[in-house]
């Protein structure tokens, strides 16, 4: 059976370059983003709360929600952030981890800057993850995490919610990496 253009390696690599590689345009801001992370360092201690929500979702709800056709829908079938060859397992992901971490440095700041200003924008932030290839139920489950980031944003400022968001994503990537290894 012939694969469609949207399933081809050319499309997947091109989409990855456009979405993740766009952070390379922000290279001049890297030093500032690292400084922002350092300023928000004290709020990294809240990342386990957001990560805990992810763990509860993954262990208790994912399989159930994955059986509901509408909630199971994903235009790509996986999260493009893990690379265009994530379906190939650990060796399809390892080459993309450095770029992913670099992307987090920039995109997490941008997400906090634009999407924590209102409750409506938190909802938009969660749902926009569907464009990254995650399933609908996963995007819906990002809503409480987004409100947790917003709470830190409102109480302590953008650098603190940014550091928490960055640390949460690093914890998620580390845990996914460990599941691929084991």
C-alpha positions as CSV (number, residue, x, y, z in Angstrom):
1,X,0.0,0.0,0.0
2,X,1.4,3.4,-0.9
3,X,2.0,5.8,1.9
4,X,0.4,9.2,1.9
5,X,2.4,12.4,1.7
6,X,1.5,13.1,5.4
7,X,3.0,9.8,6.4
8,X,6.2,10.2,4.3
9,X,9.6,10.7,5.9
10,X,10.0,13.9,3.9
11,X,6.8,15.5,5.4
12,X,7.6,14.3,8.9
13,X,11.2,15.6,8.8
14,X,10.1,18.9,7.2
15,X,7.4,19.4,9.8
16,X,9.9,18.7,12.6
17,X,12.3,21.2,11.1
18,X,9.6,23.9,10.9
19,X,8.2,23.3,14.4
20,X,11.2,22.4,16.5
21,X,14.0,23.9,14.4
22,X,12.3,27.3,14.6
23,X,13.9,27.8,18.0
24,X,17.2,28.0,16.3
25,X,16.1,31.4,15.1
26,X,16.2,32.5,18.8
27,X,19.8,31.5,19.3
28,X,20.7,35.1,20.2
29,X,18.3,35.0,23.1
30,X,19.7,31.8,24.6
31,X,21.9,33.5,27.2
32,X,18.9,35.6,28.3
33,X,16.7,32.5,28.6
34,X,19.3,30.7,30.7
35,X,19.5,33.7,32.9
36,X,15.7,33.7,33.2
37,X,15.8,30.1,34.2
38,X,18.3,30.8,36.8
39,X,16.1,33.6,38.2
40,X,13.2,31.3,38.5
41,X,15.2,28.4,39.9
42,X,13.4,28.4,43.3
43,X,10.2,27.4,41.6
44,X,11.6,24.2,40.0
45,X,10.5,22.6,43.3
46,X,6.9,22.9,42.1
47,X,7.6,20.8,38.9
48,X,7.0,17.5,40.7
49,X,3.3,18.6,41.2
50,X,2.9,19.1,37.4
51,X,4.8,15.9,36.7
52,X,2.6,14.1,39.3
53,X,-0.5,15.0,37.3
54,X,1.2,13.6,34.2
55,X,2.1,10.4,36.1
56,X,-1.5,9.9,37.4
57,X,-2.8,10.5,33.9
58,X,-0.4,8.1,32.3
59,X,-0.9,5.3,34.9
60,X,-4.6,5.6,35.6
61,X,-6.4,7.4,32.7
62,X,-4.4,7.1,29.5
63,X,-5.5,3.5,28.6
64,X,-9.2,4.2,29.3
65,X,-9.2,7.5,27.4
66,X,-7.3,6.0,24.6
67,X,-10.3,3.7,23.8
68,X,-12.6,6.6,23.2
69,X,-12.3,7.3,19.4
70,X,-12.7,11.1,19.4
71,X,-10.4,11.5,22.4
72,X,-7.9,9.1,20.9
73,X,-7.5,11.1,17.7
74,X,-4.1,12.5,16.7
75,X,-3.3,13.8,13.3
76,X,0.3,12.5,13.5
77,X,0.1,9.6,15.9
78,X,2.8,10.8,18.2
79,X,4.3,14.0,19.6
80,X,6.5,15.5,17.0
81,X,8.8,17.0,19.7
82,X,10.3,13.6,20.1
83,X,11.6,13.6,16.6
84,X,10.4,12.5,13.2
85,X,11.5,8.9,13.9
86,X,10.0,8.5,17.4
87,X,8.1,5.5,16.2
88,X,11.4,3.7,15.8
89,X,12.0,3.6,19.6
90,X,15.0,4.8,21.5
91,X,17.4,5.1,18.6
92,X,14.8,7.2,16.7
93,X,14.7,9.6,19.7
94,X,18.2,9.9,21.0
95,X,19.5,12.1,18.2
96,X,16.8,14.6,18.8
97,X,17.1,15.0,22.6
98,X,19.7,17.8,22.5
99,X,17.6,19.8,20.0
100,X,14.5,19.1,22.2
101,X,16.1,20.4,25.3
102,X,17.3,23.5,23.4
103,X,13.8,24.0,22.1
104,X,12.4,23.8,25.6
105,X,14.7,26.7,26.6
106,X,13.0,28.9,24.1
107,X,9.5,27.6,23.6
108,X,8.7,27.2,27.3
109,X,9.5,30.8,27.8
110,X,7.3,31.8,24.8
111,X,4.5,29.6,26.1
112,X,4.6,31.2,29.5
113,X,4.9,34.7,28.1
114,X,1.8,34.3,25.8
115,X,-0.4,31.7,27.4
116,X,-0.4,32.5,31.1
117,X,-2.0,35.9,30.9
118,X,-5.6,34.6,31.2
119,X,-7.5,31.4,31.8
120,X,-8.7,31.5,28.2
121,X,-5.1,31.5,27.0
122,X,-4.3,28.5,29.2
123,X,-7.1,26.6,27.4
124,X,-5.7,27.7,24.0
125,X,-2.2,26.6,25.2
126,X,-3.4,23.1,26.1
127,X,-5.4,22.6,22.8
128,X,-2.6,24.0,20.6
129,X,-0.6,21.0,21.6
130,X,-2.8,19.0,19.2
131,X,-0.8,20.6,16.4
132,X,2.3,19.0,17.8
133,X,0.7,15.6,17.2
134,X,-0.5,14.7,20.7
135,X,-3.9,13.0,21.2
136,X,-7.0,15.0,22.1
137,X,-7.2,13.5,25.6
138,X,-3.6,14.4,26.3
139,X,-4.2,18.0,25.3
140,X,-7.3,18.1,27.6
141,X,-5.2,16.7,30.4
142,X,-2.7,19.6,29.9
143,X,-5.4,22.0,31.1
144,X,-4.9,21.5,34.9
145,X,-1.1,21.6,34.4
146,X,-1.5,24.9,32.5
147,X,-3.5,26.3,35.4
148,X,-0.8,25.2,37.8
149,X,1.8,27.1,35.7
150,X,-0.6,30.0,35.6
151,X,-0.8,30.0,39.4
152,X,2.9,30.2,39.7
153,X,3.0,32.8,37.0
154,X,0.4,35.0,38.9
155,X,2.2,34.6,42.3
156,X,5.8,34.7,41.3
157,X,6.2,35.9,37.7
158,X,7.1,34.6,34.4
159,X,10.6,33.4,35.2
160,X,9.3,31.1,37.9
161,X,6.5,29.6,35.8
162,X,9.1,29.3,33.0
163,X,11.5,27.4,35.2
164,X,8.8,25.2,36.5
165,X,7.5,24.4,33.0
166,X,11.1,23.7,31.8
167,X,11.8,21.4,34.7
168,X,8.5,19.6,34.2
169,X,9.3,19.0,30.5
170,X,12.7,17.7,31.4
171,X,11.2,15.3,33.9
172,X,8.8,14.0,31.3
173,X,11.5,13.5,28.7
174,X,13.7,11.7,31.2
175,X,10.8,9.4,32.2
176,X,9.9,8.7,28.6
177,X,13.6,8.0,27.8
178,X,13.8,5.6,30.8
179,X,10.6,3.8,29.6
180,X,12.2,3.3,26.1
181,X,15.4,2.0,27.7
182,X,13.7,-0.5,30.1
